[in-house]
Amino acid sequence: MQDPSISSDAGKISIHLLDPSSGTPINSWTFQNKVHISIGRAPDQDVAIGNPYVSRNHANIEHREGSWLLISTGRNGVIVANEYVKELILENDLQFRMGVEGPTLRFSDRSEKSEFGATIDFPSELCPHFELDRINLSRDVQEVEQGEYFQNLQRMAKLLRLQRNASESS
């Protein structure tokens, strides 16, 4: 028997946890052909968010009749465009907040590469080439080695090694 939480017509969606100051994703969860996605503070949630303003099971996202539906299940509610919602059909890039003080999430139903994977998929020929300036490196290392702080650290390390060796041999 097929798992009822999996459906071949559900497609691929992503849920992005957004940085409160910049609005850029700081974490993402991607699901393929899954029809029920739970969001909450409990570790068994599909999207687990360790935030005191998030209920153990705060919301669900369900695929019904070809659309994605956001369902509020938590005590603090779900807010979209400064309005509490109980159920709402999700549109691509819709942002919703977990209660008044909770984190903001963004729903995405198009197949897009995550910002987190961009460096992995980035063509190497377009990457800038960096080289280490060995002359400056050598000068900086020499400056640190000759500094008083580093010299004191070296003396202390030598003293500690001598003490350790003396205690091990006795």
N, C-alpha and C positions, 0 to 999 in steps of 0.2 A: 504494500500500500504506500502511495506517495505521501510525503510530508505535506500537510495542508498549509504550512507556512511558506511553501515554495511554489512558484507559478512561473511557467515559461513566458507568459505575456507581461509579467511585472516589469521586466527590463532592469536597467541599472540606475541606481540613484545614489546620491551622496548627501551626507549631513555634515555640515562644517560648523565647528565651534569657532566663534569670531572673537578676536581681540577687542575688548571694549573701547580702547582708545583709537585704534586704527581701522577697525572693521575688517581686517584681513584674517584669514583662517589660521588658527593656531593648532587645530587638530581636525581630522576628517575621518569619517567612517563611510565605506562604500559597500553597497549591497547589490547583489545580482540575483534577479528573479525571486526575491523574498517579498511576501505579501503582508507580513506583520513585523513591525520594528518597534521595539520598546525603548523608551528614553527615560532615564532616571538616575538616581544616586546609588541604587543597589548594584552590587558587582555583577549580578546576573542579567542586567539590562543589555540590550544590543548596543546602545549608546550610553555608556556609563560615565556620568559626570560627577566627580567628587566635589560638590558645592553645597554648602548648608542650605541654600535657598531652593535647591532642587529636591523634590519629593523622591521617595524610594522608587516609585513608578509614577513619573510626572506626566508623560504623554505617550501616545502610540501613533504611529504612522501606518496606515493600512491601505492596501491596493484594492479598490472596489470598483467594479464595472468600468475598468479602464482609466480610473483617476486615482490619485493619491489623496488620502484624507488624513488630516491632523486632528487627533482627538485628545482633549485635555482630560487627564485622570488624576492630577495632583491637587493638593490642597491650595497651593498658591496660584494655580491657573496658568494659562498660556495667553500671552499678549501678542497681538498682531496689529501694527499701526495704532498703538496706544489704546487698543480695545481688547477686552477679555473675550476669548472665543472658547466655545465648548467643542464645536466641530467646524472644520473649514476645509474646503477643497484646496489643495496645495498647487501653486503655480511655480514654475521654475524660478529660482533665485529669491523666493519668498523668505523673509527673515521673520523669526518669531522668538520671543523671550520667555524664559521659564520664570514666571512671576515678576513682580515689580523690580526686585533686586537681583534676580537671577541672571544667568548668562544668556547671550543671544546666539541663536543657531540659524543657519541658512540651509534651505532645502534646494537640491539641484537634481533634476531628473534627466539631464542630458549627459551623454558620455563625454567627459572632459578629463584631461589629465590633471591630477592633483598638483597644486603648487609645490607640495612636498617632494614629488617625484621628478620635478622639472630638471634638477641637476643631474639625475641619473639618465634621463632621456635627452639631455642637451648635447647637440652635435659637438664633438671635440674640436673640429676645425674652427668653430666660432668662439671657442674659449680663448680668453687672453692668455698669453704665455708669460709666466712669471719666472724670474730667475733670482736666485739668492745672490746678493752682493757680498761675495766672500771677503773682500777687503774691509767693508764696514762691519761684517760679522766678526772678523778676527779682531778688529779694533775694539768692538763692544765687549767681546769676551775678555780681552786683555784688561780693559778698564774695570770690569767686574772683579776679575781675579786679583787685581792689585788694590782694590778698595778695602778699606778698614773693616767694614762689616763682613765681607767674605773671608778676610784673613782671620777675624775672630771666630767665625763659624768653623773654619778649618782647625784652629787650635782646640776648640771645644770638642769637635769630632775626634781628634787625635787623643785628647784626654779621656773621653768616654770609652774609646776603644782600649786604651791602656787599662782603665779600671775594669772593663768587662773581662779582658784577658787575665788580669790578676785574680779576679773573683772566680773565673773558671778553673784556673790552675790550683787554687787553694782548696 
